[in-house]
Amino acid sequence: MDRIKRDYVFHRDLKKDYPIITHGEGVYLFDENGKKYLDACSGAVAANLGHGVASIGDAMAEQAKKAAFVHTMRFETNVLHELAETIGKMAPDHLNKVYFTTGGSEANESALKLARQFHRDAGRPQKHIVIGRWQSYHGNTIGSLSAGGDVKRRHAYTPNLLNYAHVYSPYCHRCPYGRQKDDCLAKENLTCLTDIERTILELGPENVSAFIAEPIVGSQQGAVPPPPGYFEKVRELCDRYEIVLIIDEVMTGFGRTGTNFATEQIGIEPDIITFGKGVSAGYAPLAGMIVHDRIINGLIQNSDGKFIHGYTYSGHPVAVAAGLAAMHVYDRDRVLENVNEQGPYLVDRLLELKQKHSYISDIRGRGLLIGMELVRDCEHDQLFDPSEKAAETLNGIAMELGAVFYPGTGSIDGIKGEHLIISPPLNVTKEEIDEMVNILDRAFTIFKEQLRKDETYEITK
Ligand SMILES: Cc1ncc(COP(=O)(O)O)c(C=O)c1O
């Protein structure tokens, strides 16, 4: 078919031409010209079991033939119950009820609304403000965008956003509060924590409904884990001021960081965990939230048991069938064990690259969610200018060479700071890791040549 004639798609970037993918197999995607791409970022950290897993496709087809759609206002399906039970059992002890949505933004939107209804029904009607964190991402709907702190995504919609508050998330590599990590930890005095309490008191605790955070900051900062003890203190503050703690595991859930949920590693029980992406390993639009018994009991005791919310496609049978089949594959292929084996290997290989290329200033993350901070010159800590689009350029070169990574900008202050996320499917092999790191190595070499050419051009101009 002629390319122009079929181009009715409202592309992500209307000025860009995108390769057409015809199929995928394992960690590889293939385009219509037969070019092969190693998917080193699982799409958007979603295709966690790789491509072409027949058992998931078969389960979806079977469910579609049996009952493709029922409306959860009137009916439920066995697959819905089975998947909810599987997820509920993976979650911390007191988080047992699972609510499904079609995407992570909707999951967070639902969590923010549930927090608000919970307080209202319990006789705390003033509680409505959400505290989020700068350089964190919770989605693109107005509520989730308002709670998030992605400066570039927020700017275009500033007049439409809700009046939510934000604190800085702990980015110890470049502390936004100007503190030194060792000093902070030694004194057990983290400014990022004192700032949360100060913000709550300034807003008035009686007005604060929820605090929302990613356990490991994903797309906006490039896989930044929290300092030890941070979330325990956040939990304490939320308890003290009756604030619902929402942990956004849309990117980190289902084994990505080496445990079913990253929440296990931060050692707390949130009130709500939101999830997405990995729940169906990208085979269907599926996401949701897992809710603490306390909130569910509140809904039962203080109201008519109804969450005043809902979507047509909540608990869509074909999507939950995909989720259930994905859970079987995670289990059958011992995917969690593989993450804990390949994660450290990937980090070691990337640290080798760090020795070789002075553009890499930091490697961080957990499991197979690894971030790499990029600077112009590591020795002098010279940052790239955002206009250089360093991470995107590097990823473009890698794509030419046959591997795709997840580039990001704004990790330092929302505008400055370039990073790449390396997050292959969780069943990746050592050989595939070697292949992706070797491609990245070659991409850095070409990137360096291009920068040199640009610099020579600048000087001779
Ligand atoms: C942590 C986090 N929360 C929420 C979202 C939004 O999810 P979705 O794009 O499925 O709406 C994302 C997506 O990247 C995410 O990484």
The ligand as a Gaussian input file, in Angstrom:
#p B3LYP/6-31G(d) Opt

LIG

0 1
 C        4.961000       5.674000      36.892000
 C        3.921000       5.861000      35.838000
 N        2.678000       6.194000      36.206000
 C        1.700000       6.368000      35.307000
 C        1.947000       6.230000      33.961000
 C        0.827000       6.455000      32.965000
 O        0.439000       5.254000      32.408000
 P       -0.347000       5.207000      31.019000
 O        0.571000       5.750000      29.985000
 O       -0.655000       3.750000      30.846000
 O       -1.575000       6.022000      31.177000
 C        3.222000       5.877000      33.531000
 C        3.509000       5.736000      32.103000
 O        4.619000       5.783000      31.655000
 C        4.241000       5.690000      34.498000
 O        5.487000       5.374000      34.154000

